[in-house]
Amino acid sequence: MVAQGRPRRSNYQHQQQQHIAAVTPVISSTPNSGYQQQPRQQAPQQFNNQNRTQRTPQFDPIPMSYAELFPALIEKNLVQTRSPPPVPANLPWWYRSDVFCAFHQGAPGHNIEHCLA
């Protein structure tokens, strides 16, 4: 419905994100030579759904489970285990205290087949 030639506004408001870069000043003891560097113009960043849907990389399937493959990779020094992550205060829905991850040195919460590290 259009009132007085203006489109109707929805109650949904978009939140704008601010991008902040950390800057560390460089202090030099040499005198200023009078040269001023021209600021660089940044190309506008484009955000679209294509970038969001391709976050999980796709890999070819392997002919065995990770639990079967992992000991051979460790023996040949092709992978190293990681320290166990801290147990979160509020457990996520997928957290399972009855399974353990060999990659995370036996940490509870998930198994190597469902490890996202």
N, C-alpha and C positions, 0 to 999 in steps of 0.2 A: 504494500500500500504506500502511495506517495502522497505526502501532504505538502502543499504549497510548492511543488516542484523540487523538493529535497528528498533524497532517499532516506528511508527509515534506518536508524542506527540500531544495531543489535546490542544486547547487554554484554556480550562477550568482548573483552578487551584484550588486545595482544600485548604481551609483555615484551619490551625491547631489551635485548641483551647488550651490555656494554663490554667492549673488549679493552682490556687494560694491559699494557705491556710494562714490565718492570724495567726501569732504567737505572743504571749505575753510573754516576758521574766519574769521568776520568780527569784527575787533577794532574796537570803537567807543570814542571818548573821552568819550561822554556817560554820565552816571551811570545806574545801573539804576533804572528807575522802579517796580520792584516788580511789573510785569506779566510774567506767565509765559505763553508761548504753549503752547497745548495741542498735543501731538503728533498728527499726522495718522495715521489708520489707513489702511493700504493694502489695497485689494481684493485678494483672492487671485488669483494669476495662474493661468490654466488653459492647460496645454500639451496639445495633442492632435495627432493625425496630420494633421488638416485643415490646420493652419498649416504643417506641414512640406512638404506636397505642393504648396502653392501659392506656392512661392518664386520660380519663374520666371514672369514675367508673360506673358500671351498677347496678341499684337498681330495686327491684320489683315495679311494678306499684301500686299506691294507688287508692282506689275507689272514690276519689273526687279530686277536684282541690286544689292547695296550698292555694288559696285565701279562700276557704271554710274551710280548715283545720287549717290555721294559727291562727284565733281567739281562738280556743279551746286549742291550744298549749300554747298560751300566758296566757290564763286564768288559766291553770294548772301549770304555771311556768316551762314548759318543754323547752321553748326556750326564748331567749332574743333578742331584736332588736339590730341592729348595727347602729353606727353613719353613717349618709349619706356620701358617698364618695364625694370628690371634683368633681365639673363639669370640665371635661377636656377642655383645651384651644382649641384643635382641636377635634371636635366631631367625634367619630367613626361612621361608616355607620349604625350601629344598634341602635344608640342613638335616643330615641324618647322623646321629651319634653312634649308630651301629655299623657304619662302614668307615674305611680308612684309606687314605691315599698314599700309595708307595712313593710317588713323585714328591710329595710333601712330607717325607720321612715318617709316614704312618699317622699323619694328622687325621683326627676324626672330622666328619662332616660330609665327605664325598669320597668316591673311589676314583681310581685312575682313569676309568672309562668316562667319567663325567667331569674330569678336571679341566678347568678353563685357564690354567696358568700358562 
